[in-house]
Amino acid sequence: MSTIHSMTGYGRGESSDSHRVYLVEARGVNGRYLDVICRVPRELAALEELIRARVKERLHRGRIEVALSVEYAAGSSRNFILDEELATQAFRAMKRLSERLGLIEAPRLCDILAVPGVCGLDERTDDIESVWQVARVAVDGALDGLLAMRKAEGGRLRADLLHRIVETEQLISEIELRSPCVIDEYRHKIRERVRTLTEGIELDQSRLEAEVALLAERACIDEEVVRLRSHMKALTETLESGGVAGRKLDFILQECNREANTIASKAGDYEIGRLVIEVKTQLERLREQVQNIE
């Protein structure tokens, strides 16, 4: 039996080299398609597409958020950059503006350093391919954890869905038992109505019975019940076969709802109507759970 995966989960991975420690967190929530969102430090922006491609290799559906953070090892070299030429230009421009506005205070060092580009850390990294070889270990670790949680949750979902399918099939059996009674009652009502309307008129009884049978056939729900049972079987088989099954399960449940609605409208019977409401309630619960399946 193949596995069913939920779309919700969380995983964390870590890897390191002599300069950096890479920390990756991956979160998954429900989504109609596969939507990958990456957050990486600016100096490692080139890793974003590599991470996105890695996620797409291993996941098929859901909204996946992957966050990469970097901690620099103690003693690792990070160069501080100061653009003295730009700092000088900024100082002169600020001084001219102060004089023009009649300000007493001269430009302060903190004001100059706050100008974008004047100072900062050297964000150049090593060869991105060598960085990726290390960071990928953390990415895979996070995805492993996410997949393990999705698998465990998927197992719980499958057990609950199979239980609800059994309960729904029991309701369908009750509808089947009631169906012949409905047809008999419908025939009886038609006969009584015809007898009342044609009192004193000679009728061809064989023709009358044929017409009554034809009218009663309109209340027959046997075909709809057979199709509904077939859909329930398809649900069970899809859950047992596993894989990426969420969309298929959702489609089958839509078909189940159509058959249930047809049964209620054709039967025109209070008891069957009540049972159909219970069936539709179960189908709605099934569909809510299916929205969580990959």
N, C-alpha and C positions, 0 to 999 in steps of 0.2 A: 504494500500500500504506500503510494507516494504521499509526500507531506503537503499540507495546506499552510500557507503563511498569512499571518495578519499583516497589516500595513503599519502598525504602530510598534515602536521599539526604540531602544537607545543602546549605543555602544561607545566605548572609549579605547583609544589606542595610544601607545607611546613608543618612540624610538629616539636614538641619539647618535651623534658622531662626536668627534673631539671638540667641536665648536658649539653645537646646539643640541637642545632637547626639543623634539617635536611632539606636541600634544594634539590629538585629534578627537573631536566628539562628533558623533553622528546620531541624528534624531530622525525618526520616520513617523509620519501621520498619514491619515487617509487622503487619497487623491485619485481623481479619475484617470490621470495619466502619470507618467514618470516625470516629476519636476524636481530638478536638482539645483539647490542653492548652496553656493560655496562662499565662505568667508576666510580670507587668507591675509597675512600681513602684506603691506604694500611692496616690500622688497622681494616677496616670493609670489608676486602676482602671476608669474609664468606657470606656477603649479596649478592654477585654477582649472584650466582645461584638462590637465592630466588627471586631476582628482575627479572631475566630472565624468571623464571617459571611464575611469575605474569603477565608479558607482554604476554606470550604465551596463557594465559588463556583468555585474552581480545582482542587480535589482531590476525589476520590470515595471513596477507601478507604485504610486504613492508620492507624497511630497517629502523629499529627503534634504535635510539641512546638515551640511558638513562644515565644521569650524576648525581651522588649523591655527594654533598659536605656537610661538617659539620662545623658549627660554635659553639665553646664552650661557654657556658654561663659564664657571669662575675662571678668570685669567684669559678668557678668549679675547682676541684683539678686535676692537671696534673703533674705527677711526673717526675722530671728531673733525668736521670740516668747517673752516671759517673763510668766507669770501671777503677779504679785507677791502678789495676794490669796491664791492657793492656796499659794504659797511660805510666806507668813506663817502660815497655818493649819497647814501641815505642820511648821514650826519649833516652834510652840506645842505641838502634839500630841507631837512627839518629846521636847520638854523636860519635859513632864508625865510622860511614860513614864520618862525617865531618872531623875527625882526619885523616882518611885514605886519604881523598882527599885534605888535607891541608887547609881546610876552617877555617877562623878565627871565624865566627859567630857560636854561640851555637844554638841548636834547640830552636825555639820560642814556646811559649805556643799555639799560634794559629795553628802552624804546627802540634802539638801533638793532639789538639782537632779535627783537620780535618781528622784524621785517622778513617776510618769506624769502628764503634763499640765502640769507646772511650766514646762518650757521645751522648745523644739524649733524646727524650721524651719517657716515658713509653707508648707503643702503645697497651698495653693489654686493652681490653674492658670488659664491663659487660657481663653477659650471652647473647649470640648472639640472642637467641630467644626473650628475653625481648627487646633488641635493635630493632629487626625486627618488633615487635608489634607497635612500635612508627614510625619507618622509613617507614613502609608499608603505613601509612596514607598519607605521602608525595608522595610516589610512585603512589598511587591510585589517588591522587589529580592531579598529572601531567598527568596520563593516561586519566583521565576524561576530562581535558582540550584538550588533543590531539584528543580524540575521538569526542568531540564537534566540533572542527575545521574540522576534516575529514568529519563529517556528513554534516556540512554546505556547505563545498566545494562539497561534493557528490551531494547535492541537486541542486547546480548550474550546475554541470556537466550533471546530468540527464536531466534537462530542455534543455540544449544546444543540447544534443544528440537526444532527441525526436524531436526537431525542425529540425535538419539535416536529420533525418529519413523521416520526412514528405516531405522535399524538394527532397530527393532522390526518394521517391515513385512517386512524380510528374514527374520526369524525366523518370522513368520506364513507366509511363502512356503514355508519348510522344513516347517512343520506341514502345509500343504496337500499337499505332495509325498508326505509320509508317510501321510496319511489313507487313500488307497485301499488301500495295503498292509495297513493295520490291519484294514480291513473284510474283505479277502480272507483274511487270517490268522484272523479271527474266524469267518468262514464255515467254513473248513477245520476249525477246532477243534470247532465244533458238529457238523459232519458226522461227524467221527471219534468224538465222544462218543456220538452217536445210534447209529452203527454198532456200537459196543462194547456199548451197552445193549440193542440189539434184534437181536443176532446170532441168526440162525435164524428170525426173524419176518419175514413178508412185509409190506412197506410200500408205500404209494402214493407213488411217487417225486416226482410233480408236487406233491402235497400237502406232502411233506417239504421240497422246495426252497422252496415258498412260506413255510413256517414258518421255515426257515433264513434266508431273505431278511428276514423280519419281525424276527427276533431280531438279525440283523446290522445292521439299520437303527438299532437303539438305540445302536450305537457310531458312527453317522455324525455327524460334527461339521461338515458343510458349512455348515449354517445359522449356527452359532456363528462360524465363520471369516468368513463374509460379513458378519455384524454387526460383528465385531471390526475388519475392514477398513474398514467404513463409519464406525466411531467414530474410527479413525486418520485417515481423510480429514477428518472433522469437526474434529479437533484442528488439522490443517494449515490448513484454511480459516479457523478462528477466529483462529489466530495471524497469518495473512496479512491478515485484515480489521482486526485491531488493536482499539483502543478499550479500554474497561473489560471485560476478558475473563477475569480470574482465576477467578471463581466458576464460569463456564461451563466453562472448561477442567477445573476440579476435578471437576465433575459428570460430564463425558465420561470422565475417567479412572476414576471409580468404575464406570461402565458397562463400560469395558474390562476391569477386574479381574473383574467378574461373568462376562463371557464367557470369559475365560481359565480361571477356576475350573471352569466348566461343561465346557469342552473337556477339561481334565485328567481330570475325573471320568467323562465319557462314553467317552473313548477307551480308558482302561485300558491304555495302552501306555507302556513305559519311555521310548522315544525321544521320543514326544510329551510325556510328563511332564517330561522334561529340558528340552525346548524351551520348555514353558510356564513353567517356573521362570525361564528366562532372560528370557522376555517379562515376567513379573511383576517381575523385578528392574529391567528398563528402565522399566516403568510406575511403580514406586516412585520411581525417580530423577526421572522426569518430574513426578510429583506434588510431590516436594520442591521442585523448581524453580518449579512453578506457585504454590506458597505465597508466593512473592516478587512475584507479578504483581498489579498493581492490578485 
